[in-house]
């Protein structure tokens, strides 16, 4: 999207998605976007709007870490979106269902950086060295695209379908934690609805974080100290409704809970 016409289209699509946060979901936008790189430019237009309104970037989220979902959308790598401060909540929060769009929920490992990952070709070792803490997290995935009829261009443009984040505890150093084989169980109203383990996320949440750091660097927006990395789902995401109580446990890491009203 280099010329003025492309810039105008980026703003038009970005404004449609921005307005859908408070209004009705919109039809898919993929037919108006030429490439994944252009879809990221639509995403960045929306983030710039939030920053101009006084919000701040506090992290990034990774999506499409499941090979099956990648095949479904016809891509061979994950995608990512930005987390801004109003999205992040503490444990046992009550979230207002009506403020989210078609929400679904998933459990994952969140890393909190203690150092920048601003170098090219970030390795897993770099991620380990830069990570201050790991915590269990719930991600509320929300789509501004009607009926979740998304392709890769839709979800990238829509900030990787970011909705809200709930961080649990305790916050742990990586020493001695097995993020590859840690088992996850998520329940809704006491019923087990999703299970998995760390290896279901690109082989390890650390692999996913390294991918994210490289991708963000390539776009000129490296990961910085203090940022949260949501590394991707450890099991299937599930829809939520008002009145639902969600609880997830990741072995060796901790627990996280949220409810919806």
HELIX and SHEET records of a PDB file:
HELIX    1   1 UNK A    4  UNK A   20  1                                  17    
HELIX    2   2 UNK A   30  UNK A   32  5                                   3    
HELIX    3   3 UNK A   36  UNK A   52  1                                  17    
HELIX    4   4 UNK A   67  UNK A   73  1                                   7    
HELIX    5   5 UNK A   85  UNK A   87  5                                   3    
HELIX    6   6 UNK A   97  UNK A   99  5                                   3    
HELIX    7   7 UNK A  124  UNK A  130  1                                   7    
HELIX    8   8 UNK A  146  UNK A  148  5                                   3    
HELIX    9   9 UNK A  152  UNK A  157  1                                   6    
HELIX   10  10 UNK A  159  UNK A  161  5                                   3    
HELIX   11  11 UNK A  198  UNK A  200  5                                   3    
HELIX   12  12 UNK A  205  UNK A  218  1                                  14    
SHEET    1   A 7 UNK A  79  UNK A  84  0                                        
SHEET    2   A 7 UNK A  57  UNK A  63 -1                                        
SHEET    3   A 7 UNK A 228  UNK A 233  1                                        
SHEET    4   A 7 UNK A 104  UNK A 113 -1                                        
SHEET    5   A 7 UNK A 131  UNK A 141 -1                                        
SHEET    6   A 7 UNK A 162  UNK A 167 -1                                        
SHEET    7   A 7 UNK A  88  UNK A  90  1                                        
SHEET    1   B 5 UNK A  79  UNK A  84  0                                        
SHEET    2   B 5 UNK A  57  UNK A  63 -1                                        
SHEET    3   B 5 UNK A 228  UNK A 233  1                                        
SHEET    4   B 5 UNK A 104  UNK A 113 -1                                        
SHEET    5   B 5 UNK A 238  UNK A 239 -1                                        
SHEET    1   C 5 UNK A  93  UNK A  95  0                                        
SHEET    2   C 5 UNK A 254  UNK A 260  1                                        
SHEET    3   C 5 UNK A 245  UNK A 250 -1                                        
SHEET    4   C 5 UNK A 183  UNK A 188 -1                                        
SHEET    5   C 5 UNK A 191  UNK A 197 -1                                        
END                                                                             
